[in-house]
Amino acid sequence: MSKKIEPYKDIAMIYDQVRPSYPTQLIQDIITATNIEVGSTLLEIGAGTGKATVLFADKGFKIHAVEIGKDMGKILKEKCHTYPNVSVEIASFEEWIPENIAKYNMIFSAQAFHWLDVTVKYKKCYNLLKEDGYLVLFWYNSRDMTEEAKIINQKINEIIQKYANMQSNETKPERATHSGVFKNDERKVEIEDSGLFDIVDILQYRSEIKNNAEQYLKAQKSVPAIVSILDGLDEETIHEMEEKIENEINNNGGYVETIFDYSLYIAKKVEKNKD
């Protein structure tokens, strides 16, 4: 992004409440593949509310976390208060200037690297890593668990789209949005195209969740693309839309079943003199 707009402005609290954490096995696989140990220095980009941060902090790693969002950063700082080896800085990664010239053993980013300027992020990570350092990126995407869930979500999306077309032309908060969906493994292509990292491994994980109507609506309010629609609607219209969505869910079993697919990309810094 050339313009630094906070994607989760004003929705950090609900994001922290409803968004999933990361599989224990994913974290362990990262530690095993990168050989990081207590004493290793880690940089986290786009730390958000610290969902991934604390999973590494619990294991004693020294982490410096950079997060663009003030709302997210406030929660992040509160969570990390009890971890003396974790420091937090509120800044966009592209504009962030490290206070010292120390290099990192590993740089990681959870559910955030796609927000960054592709002309900056790989080169900057490369320069911040030690010669044998790793860039570790992971995301999750949700999808319908059953055919019934697919039908319910399709009907809900039709309701949301109807109200999206009703948005007023009045000025609303400027919010960065991203669908979060990547096709044909664009992440892998982007890493390889940088020419600065060799992909060591790509690993997949899965978890399942069932949300009732209330939980589903709350989860939707943590998605910038959805919230950008709500930004343009008045409270009465939002209530009307939510009521229709609740009715749709309650009339079809009362739950929406969702699969979360996690993708982990482990990449190693290319050696300087590599042919």
C-alpha positions as protocol buffer text, in pm:
chain_id: "A"
residue {
  index: 1
  type: MET
  ca { x: 0 y: 0 z: 0 }
}
residue {
  index: 2
  type: SER
  ca { x: 141 y: 337 z: -90 }
}
residue {
  index: 3
  type: LYS
  ca { x: -95 y: 507 z: 154 }
}
residue {
  index: 4
  type: LYS
  ca { x: -80 y: 387 z: 513 }
}
residue {
  index: 5
  type: ILE
  ca { x: -440 y: 333 z: 621 }
}
residue {
  index: 6
  type: GLU
  ca { x: -519 y: 115 z: 921 }
}
residue {
  index: 7
  type: PRO
  ca { x: -734 y: -180 z: 807 }
}
residue {
  index: 8
  type: TYR
  ca { x: -857 y: -259 z: 1159 }
}
residue {
  index: 9
  type: LYS
  ca { x: -920 y: 91 z: 1289 }
}
residue {
  index: 10
  type: ASP
  ca { x: -1196 y: 92 z: 1555 }
}
residue {
  index: 11
  type: ILE
  ca { x: -1244 y: -287 z: 1535 }
}
residue {
  index: 12
  type: ALA
  ca { x: -935 y: -410 z: 1720 }
}
residue {
  index: 13
  type: MET
  ca { x: -1123 y: -524 z: 2030 }
}
residue {
  index: 14
  type: ILE
  ca { x: -1373 y: -735 z: 1840 }
}
residue {
  index: 15
  type: TYR
  ca { x: -1091 y: -871 z: 1622 }
}
residue {
  index: 16
  type: ASP
  ca { x: -910 y: -989 z: 1934 }
}
residue {
  index: 17
  type: GLN
  ca { x: -1225 y: -1149 z: 2072 }
}
residue {
  index: 18
  type: VAL
  ca { x: -1336 y: -1348 z: 1769 }
}
residue {
  index: 19
  type: ARG
  ca { x: -1040 y: -1416 z: 1543 }
}
residue {
  index: 20
  type: PRO
  ca { x: -878 y: -1761 z: 1577 }
}
residue {
  index: 21
  type: SER
  ca { x: -529 y: -1817 z: 1712 }
}
residue {
  index: 22
  type: TYR
  ca { x: -270 y: -2037 z: 1538 }
}
residue {
  index: 23
  type: PRO
  ca { x: -220 y: -2414 z: 1567 }
}
residue {
  index: 24
  type: THR
  ca { x: 34 y: -2531 z: 1823 }
}
residue {
  index: 25
  type: GLN
  ca { x: 189 y: -2756 z: 1559 }
}
residue {
  index: 26
  type: LEU
  ca { x: 240 y: -2460 z: 1324 }
}
residue {
  index: 27
  type: ILE
  ca { x: 444 y: -2275 z: 1586 }
}
residue {
  index: 28
  type: GLN
  ca { x: 647 y: -2586 z: 1669 }
}
residue {
  index: 29
  type: ASP
  ca { x: 717 y: -2652 z: 1300 }
}
residue {
  index: 30
  type: ILE
  ca { x: 852 y: -2299 z: 1264 }
}
residue {
  index: 31
  type: ILE
  ca { x: 1086 y: -2344 z: 1562 }
}
residue {
  index: 32
  type: THR
  ca { x: 1208 y: -2679 z: 1429 }
}
residue {
  index: 33
  type: ALA
  ca { x: 1265 y: -2559 z: 1071 }
}
residue {
  index: 34
  type: THR
  ca { x: 1443 y: -2236 z: 1162 }
}
residue {
  index: 35
  type: ASN
  ca { x: 1643 y: -2368 z: 1460 }
}
residue {
  index: 36
  type: ILE
  ca { x: 1558 y: -2063 z: 1666 }
}
residue {
  index: 37
  type: GLU
  ca { x: 1615 y: -2098 z: 2039 }
}
residue {
  index: 38
  type: VAL
  ca { x: 1591 y: -1896 z: 2357 }
}
residue {
  index: 39
  type: GLY
  ca { x: 1823 y: -1605 z: 2294 }
}
residue {
  index: 40
  type: SER
  ca { x: 1732 y: -1577 z: 1926 }
}
residue {
  index: 41
  type: THR
  ca { x: 1604 y: -1235 z: 1820 }
}
residue {
  index: 42
  type: LEU
  ca { x: 1276 y: -1218 z: 1630 }
}
residue {
  index: 43
  type: LEU
  ca { x: 1104 y: -934 z: 1447 }
}
residue {
  index: 44
  type: GLU
  ca { x: 729 y: -951 z: 1397 }
}
residue {
  index: 45
  type: ILE
  ca { x: 564 y: -743 z: 1126 }
}
residue {
  index: 46
  type: GLY
  ca { x: 198 y: -649 z: 1165 }
}
residue {
  index: 47
  type: ALA
  ca { x: 166 y: -801 z: 1511 }
}
residue {
  index: 48
  type: GLY
  ca { x: -197 y: -693 z: 1546 }
}
residue {
  index: 49
  type: THR
  ca { x: -336 y: -773 z: 1889 }
}
residue {
  index: 50
  type: GLY
  ca { x: -59 y: -1023 z: 1958 }
}
residue {
  index: 51
  type: LYS
  ca { x: -227 y: -1352 z: 1875 }
}
residue {
  index: 52
  type: ALA
  ca { x: 95 y: -1491 z: 1725 }
}
residue {
  index: 53
  type: THR
  ca { x: 326 y: -1277 z: 1937 }
}
residue {
  index: 54
  type: VAL
  ca { x: 235 y: -1442 z: 2266 }
}
residue {
  index: 55
  type: LEU
  ca { x: 274 y: -1792 z: 2122 }
}
residue {
  index: 56
  type: PHE
  ca { x: 643 y: -1720 z: 2062 }
}
residue {
  index: 57
  type: ALA
  ca { x: 681 y: -1505 z: 2376 }
}
residue {
  index: 58
  type: ASP
  ca { x: 557 y: -1795 z: 2588 }
}
residue {
  index: 59
  type: LYS
  ca { x: 861 y: -1990 z: 2470 }
}
residue {
  index: 60
  type: GLY
  ca { x: 1104 y: -1720 z: 2582 }
}
residue {
  index: 61
  type: PHE
  ca { x: 1207 y: -1568 z: 2251 }
}
residue {
  index: 62
  type: LYS
  ca { x: 1318 y: -1206 z: 2231 }
}
residue {
  index: 63
  type: ILE
  ca { x: 1070 y: -1027 z: 2003 }
}
residue {
  index: 64
  type: HIS
  ca { x: 1039 y: -677 z: 1866 }
}
residue {
  index: 65
  type: ALA
  ca { x: 686 y: -630 z: 1729 }
}
residue {
  index: 66
  type: VAL
  ca { x: 593 y: -360 z: 1479 }
}
residue {
  index: 67
  type: GLU
  ca { x: 224 y: -276 z: 1429 }
}
residue {
  index: 68
  type: ILE
  ca { x: 73 y: 10 z: 1229 }
}
residue {
  index: 69
  type: GLY
  ca { x: -261 y: 30 z: 1411 }
}
residue {
  index: 70
  type: LYS
  ca { x: -292 y: 237 z: 1728 }
}
residue {
  index: 71
  type: ASP
  ca { x: -602 y: 42 z: 1836 }
}
residue {
  index: 72
  type: MET
  ca { x: -434 y: -291 z: 1771 }
}
residue {
  index: 73
  type: GLY
  ca { x: -113 y: -169 z: 1930 }
}
residue {
  index: 74
  type: LYS
  ca { x: -284 y: -75 z: 2255 }
}
residue {
  index: 75
  type: ILE
  ca { x: -413 y: -430 z: 2302 }
}
residue {
  index: 76
  type: LEU
  ca { x: -77 y: -570 z: 2189 }
}
residue {
  index: 77
  type: LYS
  ca { x: 110 y: -368 z: 2450 }
}
residue {
  index: 78
  type: GLU
  ca { x: -130 y: -475 z: 2725 }
}
residue {
  index: 79
  type: LYS
  ca { x: -82 y: -843 z: 2634 }
}
residue {
  index: 80
  type: CYS
  ca { x: 296 y: -815 z: 2618 }
}
residue {
  index: 81
  type: HIS
  ca { x: 332 y: -621 z: 2943 }
}
residue {
  index: 82
  type: THR
  ca { x: 419 y: -943 z: 3129 }
}
residue {
  index: 83
  type: TYR
  ca { x: 683 y: -1046 z: 2874 }
}
residue {
  index: 84
  type: PRO
  ca { x: 1010 y: -860 z: 2947 }
}
residue {
  index: 85
  type: ASN
  ca { x: 1166 y: -991 z: 2624 }
}
residue {
  index: 86
  type: VAL
  ca { x: 896 y: -838 z: 2402 }
}
residue {
  index: 87
  type: SER
  ca { x: 905 y: -477 z: 2284 }
}
residue {
  index: 88
  type: VAL
  ca { x: 637 y: -305 z: 2076 }
}
residue {
  index: 89
  type: GLU
  ca { x: 658 y: -17 z: 1832 }
}
residue {
  index: 90
  type: ILE
  ca { x: 362 y: 152 z: 1661 }
}
residue {
  index: 91
  type: ALA
  ca { x: 462 y: 229 z: 1303 }
}
residue {
  index: 92
  type: SER
  ca { x: 414 y: 113 z: 947 }
}
residue {
  index: 93
  type: PHE
  ca { x: 685 y: -137 z: 860 }
}
residue {
  index: 94
  type: GLU
  ca { x: 772 y: 47 z: 539 }
}
residue {
  index: 95
  type: GLU
  ca { x: 846 y: 368 z: 730 }
}
residue {
  index: 96
  type: TRP
  ca { x: 985 y: 209 z: 1046 }
}
residue {
  index: 97
  type: ILE
  ca { x: 1351 y: 286 z: 1120 }
}
residue {
  index: 98
  type: PRO
  ca { x: 1522 y: 42 z: 1359 }
}
residue {
  index: 99
  type: GLU
  ca { x: 1692 y: 210 z: 1654 }
}
residue {
  index: 100
  type: ASN
  ca { x: 1998 y: -12 z: 1625 }
}
residue {
  index: 101
  type: ILE
  ca { x: 2172 y: -210 z: 1353 }
}
residue {
  index: 102
  type: ALA
  ca { x: 2120 y: -550 z: 1514 }
}
residue {
  index: 103
  type: LYS
  ca { x: 2017 y: -826 z: 1276 }
}
residue {
  index: 104
  type: TYR
  ca { x: 1738 y: -1074 z: 1342 }
}
residue {
  index: 105
  type: ASN
  ca { x: 1745 y: -1455 z: 1338 }
}
residue {
  index: 106
  type: MET
  ca { x: 1388 y: -1468 z: 1211 }
}
residue {
  index: 107
  type: ILE
  ca { x: 1128 y: -1225 z: 1082 }
}
residue {
  index: 108
  type: PHE
  ca { x: 769 y: -1343 z: 1093 }
}
residue {
  index: 109
  type: SER
  ca { x: 431 y: -1207 z: 996 }
}
residue {
  index: 110
  type: ALA
  ca { x: 93 y: -1362 z: 1073 }
}
residue {
  index: 111
  type: GLN
  ca { x: -208 y: -1268 z: 863 }
}
residue {
  index: 112
  type: ALA
  ca { x: -48 y: -934 z: 770 }
}
residue {
  index: 113
  type: PHE
  ca { x: 224 y: -950 z: 505 }
}
residue {
  index: 114
  type: HIS
  ca { x: -20 y: -893 z: 216 }
}
residue {
  index: 115
  type: TRP
  ca { x: -92 y: -541 z: 346 }
}
residue {
  index: 116
  type: LEU
  ca { x: 268 y: -428 z: 284 }
}
residue {
  index: 117
  type: ASP
  ca { x: 424 y: -257 z: -15 }
}
residue {
  index: 118
  type: VAL
  ca { x: 576 y: -534 z: -228 }
}
residue {
  index: 119
  type: THR
  ca { x: 848 y: -298 z: -353 }
}
residue {
  index: 120
  type: VAL
  ca { x: 971 y: -249 z: 3 }
}
residue {
  index: 121
  type: LYS
  ca { x: 891 y: -548 z: 224 }
}
residue {
  index: 122
  type: TYR
  ca { x: 1119 y: -820 z: 85 }
}
residue {
  index: 123
  type: LYS
  ca { x: 1424 y: -601 z: 44 }
}
residue {
  index: 124
  type: LYS
  ca { x: 1382 y: -453 z: 391 }
}
residue {
  index: 125
  type: CYS
  ca { x: 1338 y: -797 z: 549 }
}
residue {
  index: 126
  type: TYR
  ca { x: 1644 y: -923 z: 365 }
}
residue {
  index: 127
  type: ASN
  ca { x: 1856 y: -638 z: 500 }
}
residue {
  index: 128
  type: LEU
  ca { x: 1728 y: -687 z: 856 }
}
residue {
  index: 129
  type: LEU
  ca { x: 1805 y: -1059 z: 869 }
}
residue {
  index: 130
  type: LYS
  ca { x: 2128 y: -1230 z: 965 }
}
residue {
  index: 131
  type: GLU
  ca { x: 2299 y: -1420 z: 683 }
}
residue {
  index: 132
  type: ASP
  ca { x: 2135 y: -1749 z: 787 }
}
residue {
  index: 133
  type: GLY
  ca { x: 1806 y: -1584 z: 883 }
}
residue {
  index: 134
  type: TYR
  ca { x: 1453 y: -1686 z: 793 }
}
residue {
  index: 135
  type: LEU
  ca { x: 1142 y: -1506 z: 672 }
}
residue {
  index: 136
  type: VAL
  ca { x: 833 y: -1688 z: 800 }
}
residue {
  index: 137
  type: LEU
  ca { x: 486 y: -1597 z: 676 }
}
residue {
  index: 138
  type: PHE
  ca { x: 153 y: -1753 z: 766 }
}
residue {
  index: 139
  type: TRP
  ca { x: -213 y: -1691 z: 698 }
}
residue {
  index: 140
  type: TYR
  ca { x: -550 y: -1853 z: 735 }
}
residue {
  index: 141
  type: ASN
  ca { x: -848 y: -1848 z: 503 }
}
residue {
  index: 142
  type: SER
  ca { x: -1198 y: -1962 z: 592 }
}
residue {
  index: 143
  type: ARG
  ca { x: -1424 y: -2173 z: 378 }
}
residue {
  index: 144
  type: ASP
  ca { x: -1754 y: -2355 z: 414 }
}
residue {
  index: 145
  type: MET
  ca { x: -1734 y: -2689 z: 593 }
}
residue {
  index: 146
  type: THR
  ca { x: -2050 y: -2839 z: 445 }
}
residue {
  index: 147
  type: GLU
  ca { x: -2280 y: -2791 z: 148 }
}
residue {
  index: 148
  type: GLU
  ca { x: -2542 y: -2656 z: 388 }
}
residue {
  index: 149
  type: ALA
  ca { x: -2295 y: -2396 z: 517 }
}
residue {
  index: 150
  type: LYS
  ca { x: -2214 y: -2298 z: 159 }
}
residue {
  index: 151
  type: ILE
  ca { x: -2584 y: -2235 z: 86 }
}
residue {
  index: 152
  type: ILE
  ca { x: -2630 y: -2031 z: 406 }
}
residue {
  index: 153
  type: ASN
  ca { x: -2323 y: -1818 z: 332 }
}
residue {
  index: 154
  type: GLN
  ca { x: -2440 y: -1758 z: -23 }
}
residue {
  index: 155
  type: LYS
  ca { x: -2774 y: -1629 z: 107 }
}
residue {
  index: 156
  type: ILE
  ca { x: -2599 y: -1414 z: 367 }
}
residue {
  index: 157
  type: ASN
  ca { x: -2369 y: -1266 z: 103 }
}
residue {
  index: 158
  type: GLU
  ca { x: -2674 y: -1175 z: -104 }
}
residue {
  index: 159
  type: ILE
  ca { x: -2820 y: -993 z: 196 }
}
residue {
  index: 160
  type: ILE
  ca { x: -2493 y: -808 z: 259 }
}
residue {
  index: 161
  type: GLN
  ca { x: -2460 y: -710 z: -107 }
}
residue {
  index: 162
  type: LYS
  ca { x: -2813 y: -572 z: -109 }
}
residue {
  index: 163
  type: TYR
  ca { x: -2729 y: -340 z: 179 }
}
residue {
  index: 164
  type: ALA
  ca { x: -2389 y: -255 z: 33 }
}
residue {
  index: 165
  type: ASN
  ca { x: -2575 y: -102 z: -260 }
}
residue {
  index: 166
  type: MET
  ca { x: -2770 y: 114 z: -14 }
}
residue {
  index: 167
  type: GLN
  ca { x: -2466 y: 293 z: 128 }
}
residue {
  index: 168
  type: SER
  ca { x: -2491 y: 670 z: 148 }
}
residue {
  index: 169
  type: ASN
  ca { x: -2255 y: 899 z: -37 }
}
residue {
  index: 170
  type: GLU
  ca { x: -2164 y: 1077 z: 283 }
}
residue {
  index: 171
  type: THR
  ca { x: -1803 y: 1079 z: 393 }
}
residue {
  index: 172
  type: LYS
  ca { x: -1713 y: 763 z: 583 }
}
residue {
  index: 173
  type: PRO
  ca { x: -1391 y: 646 z: 749 }
}
residue {
  index: 174
  type: GLU
  ca { x: -1111 y: 559 z: 509 }
}
residue {
  index: 175
  type: ARG
  ca { x: -1034 y: 192 z: 562 }
}
residue {
  index: 176
  type: ALA
  ca { x: -791 y: -36 z: 383 }
}
residue {
  index: 177
  type: THR
  ca { x: -955 y: -363 z: 276 }
}
residue {
  index: 178
  type: HIS
  ca { x: -836 y: -693 z: 136 }
}
residue {
  index: 179
  type: SER
  ca { x: -1037 y: -1001 z: 48 }
}
residue {
  index: 180
  type: GLY
  ca { x: -779 y: -1225 z: 212 }
}
residue {
  index: 181
  type: VAL
  ca { x: -821 y: -1475 z: -71 }
}
residue {
  index: 182
  type: PHE
  ca { x: -522 y: -1574 z: -281 }
}
residue {
  index: 183
  type: LYS
  ca { x: -553 y: -1780 z: -597 }
}
residue {
  index: 184
  type: ASN
  ca { x: -292 y: -2003 z: -760 }
}
residue {
  index: 185
  type: ASP
  ca { x: -64 y: -1959 z: -458 }
}
residue {
  index: 186
  type: GLU
  ca { x: 27 y: -1599 z: -535 }
}
residue {
  index: 187
  type: ARG
  ca { x: 212 y: -1586 z: -203 }
}
residue {
  index: 188
  type: LYS
  ca { x: 462 y: -1847 z: -320 }
}
residue {
  index: 189
  type: VAL
  ca { x: 508 y: -1668 z: -651 }
}
residue {
  index: 190
  type: GLU
  ca { x: 563 y: -1335 z: -477 }
}
residue {
  index: 191
  type: ILE
  ca { x: 830 y: -1477 z: -245 }
}
residue {
  index: 192
  type: GLU
  ca { x: 1013 y: -1642 z: -535 }
}
residue {
  index: 193
  type: ASP
  ca { x: 987 y: -1334 z: -755 }
}
residue {
  index: 194
  type: SER
  ca { x: 1164 y: -1126 z: -491 }
}
residue {
  index: 195
  type: GLY
  ca { x: 1483 y: -1319 z: -568 }
}
residue {
  index: 196
  type: LEU
  ca { x: 1592 y: -1268 z: -209 }
}
residue {
  index: 197
  type: PHE
  ca { x: 1459 y: -1581 z: -39 }
}
residue {
  index: 198
  type: ASP
  ca { x: 1455 y: -1955 z: -103 }
}
residue {
  index: 199
  type: ILE
  ca { x: 1140 y: -2132 z: 8 }
}
residue {
  index: 200
  type: VAL
  ca { x: 1236 y: -2410 z: 248 }
}
residue {
  index: 201
  type: ASP
  ca { x: 887 y: -2548 z: 305 }
}
residue {
  index: 202
  type: ILE
  ca { x: 517 y: -2479 z: 264 }
}
residue {
  index: 203
  type: LEU
  ca { x: 295 y: -2646 z: 523 }
}
residue {
  index: 204
  type: GLN
  ca { x: -81 y: -2668 z: 565 }
}
residue {
  index: 205
  type: TYR
  ca { x: -299 y: -2697 z: 876 }
}
residue {
  index: 206
  type: ARG
  ca { x: -671 y: -2706 z: 943 }
}
residue {
  index: 207
  type: SER
  ca { x: -920 y: -2631 z: 1220 }
}
residue {
  index: 208
  type: GLU
  ca { x: -1299 y: -2623 z: 1233 }
}
residue {
  index: 209
  type: ILE
  ca { x: -1543 y: -2394 z: 1411 }
}
residue {
  index: 210
  type: LYS
  ca { x: -1922 y: -2362 z: 1454 }
}
residue {
  index: 211
  type: ASN
  ca { x: -2069 y: -2015 z: 1507 }
}
residue {
  index: 212
  type: ASN
  ca { x: -2424 y: -1939 z: 1611 }
}
residue {
  index: 213
  type: ALA
  ca { x: -2594 y: -1630 z: 1466 }
}
residue {
  index: 214
  type: GLU
  ca { x: -2458 y: -1393 z: 1730 }
}
residue {
  index: 215
  type: GLN
  ca { x: -2105 y: -1528 z: 1700 }
}
residue {
  index: 216
  type: TYR
  ca { x: -2123 y: -1517 z: 1320 }
}
residue {
  index: 217
  type: LEU
  ca { x: -2224 y: -1151 z: 1316 }
}
residue {
  index: 218
  type: LYS
  ca { x: -1951 y: -1064 z: 1562 }
}
residue {
  index: 219
  type: ALA
  ca { x: -1693 y: -1241 z: 1347 }
}
residue {
  index: 220
  type: GLN
  ca { x: -1809 y: -1051 z: 1038 }
}
residue {
  index: 221
  type: LYS
  ca { x: -1750 y: -724 z: 1220 }
}
residue {
  index: 222
  type: SER
  ca { x: -1380 y: -812 z: 1244 }
}
residue {
  index: 223
  type: VAL
  ca { x: -1341 y: -819 z: 863 }
}
residue {
  index: 224
  type: PRO
  ca { x: -1236 y: -482 z: 713 }
}
residue {
  index: 225
  type: ALA
  ca { x: -1419 y: -548 z: 385 }
}
residue {
  index: 226
  type: ILE
  ca { x: -1746 y: -603 z: 575 }
}
residue {
  index: 227
  type: VAL
  ca { x: -1692 y: -316 z: 815 }
}
residue {
  index: 228
  type: SER
  ca { x: -1630 y: -82 z: 522 }
}
residue {
  index: 229
  type: ILE
  ca { x: -1989 y: -160 z: 415 }
}
residue {
  index: 230
  type: LEU
  ca { x: -2124 y: -98 z: 765 }
}
residue {
  index: 231
  type: ASP
  ca { x: -1936 y: 234 z: 774 }
}
residue {
  index: 232
  type: GLY
  ca { x: -2172 y: 362 z: 504 }
}
residue {
  index: 233
  type: LEU
  ca { x: -2497 y: 255 z: 673 }
}
residue {
  index: 234
  type: ASP
  ca { x: -2700 y: 409 z: 955 }
}
residue {
  index: 235
  type: GLU
  ca { x: -2768 y: 216 z: 1276 }
}
residue {
  index: 236
  type: GLU
  ca { x: -3129 y: 135 z: 1186 }
}
residue {
  index: 237
  type: THR
  ca { x: -3026 y: -12 z: 851 }
}
residue {
  index: 238
  type: ILE
  ca { x: -2746 y: -214 z: 1010 }
}
residue {
  index: 239
  type: HIS
  ca { x: -2991 y: -356 z: 1266 }
}
residue {
  index: 240
  type: GLU
  ca { x: -3231 y: -451 z: 987 }
}
residue {
  index: 241
  type: MET
  ca { x: -2954 y: -626 z: 792 }
}
residue {
  index: 242
  type: GLU
  ca { x: -2830 y: -813 z: 1098 }
}
residue {
  index: 243
  type: GLU
  ca { x: -3181 y: -928 z: 1182 }
}
residue {
  index: 244
  type: LYS
  ca { x: -3220 y: -1078 z: 836 }
}
residue {
  index: 245
  type: ILE
  ca { x: -2884 y: -1255 z: 866 }
}
residue {
  index: 246
  type: GLU
  ca { x: -2976 y: -1392 z: 1210 }
}
residue {
  index: 247
  type: ASN
  ca { x: -3306 y: -1521 z: 1077 }
}
residue {
  index: 248
  type: GLU
  ca { x: -3131 y: -1689 z: 785 }
}
residue {
  index: 249
  type: ILE
  ca { x: -2893 y: -1872 z: 1020 }
}
residue {
  index: 250
  type: ASN
  ca { x: -3159 y: -1964 z: 1278 }
}
residue {
  index: 251
  type: ASN
  ca { x: -3390 y: -2097 z: 1006 }
}
residue {
  index: 252
  type: ASN
  ca { x: -3113 y: -2323 z: 878 }
}
residue {
  index: 253
  type: GLY
  ca { x: -2996 y: -2512 z: 1184 }
}
residue {
  index: 254
  type: GLY
  ca { x: -2878 y: -2219 z: 1397 }
}
residue {
  index: 255
  type: TYR
  ca { x: -2506 y: -2251 z: 1315 }
}
residue {
  index: 256
  type: VAL
  ca { x: -2260 y: -2176 z: 1038 }
}
residue {
  index: 257
  type: GLU
  ca { x: -1982 y: -2434 z: 1020 }
}
residue {
  index: 258
  type: THR
  ca { x: -1649 y: -2305 z: 894 }
}
residue {
  index: 259
  type: ILE
  ca { x: -1311 y: -2457 z: 810 }
}
residue {
  index: 260
  type: PHE
  ca { x: -996 y: -2254 z: 867 }
}
residue {
  index: 261
  type: ASP
  ca { x: -709 y: -2351 z: 636 }
}
residue {
  index: 262
  type: TYR
  ca { x: -369 y: -2226 z: 753 }
}
residue {
  index: 263
  type: SER
  ca { x: -76 y: -2189 z: 516 }
}
residue {
  index: 264
  type: LEU
  ca { x: 281 y: -2156 z: 643 }
}
residue {
  index: 265
  type: TYR
  ca { x: 568 y: -2037 z: 423 }
}
residue {
  index: 266
  type: ILE
  ca { x: 922 y: -2080 z: 555 }
}
residue {
  index: 267
  type: ALA
  ca { x: 1185 y: -1901 z: 345 }
}
residue {
  index: 268
  type: LYS
  ca { x: 1558 y: -1861 z: 401 }
}
residue {
  index: 269
  type: LYS
  ca { x: 1764 y: -1558 z: 309 }
}
residue {
  index: 270
  type: VAL
  ca { x: 1957 y: -1617 z: -13 }
}
residue {
  index: 271
  type: GLU
  ca { x: 2332 y: -1627 z: 31 }
}
residue {
  index: 272
  type: LYS
  ca { x: 2504 y: -1317 z: -104 }
}
residue {
  index: 273
  type: ASN
  ca { x: 2733 y: -1497 z: -343 }
}
residue {
  index: 274
  type: LYS
  ca { x: 2479 y: -1760 z: -452 }
}
residue {
  index: 275
  type: ASP
  ca { x: 2483 y: -1815 z: -830 }
}
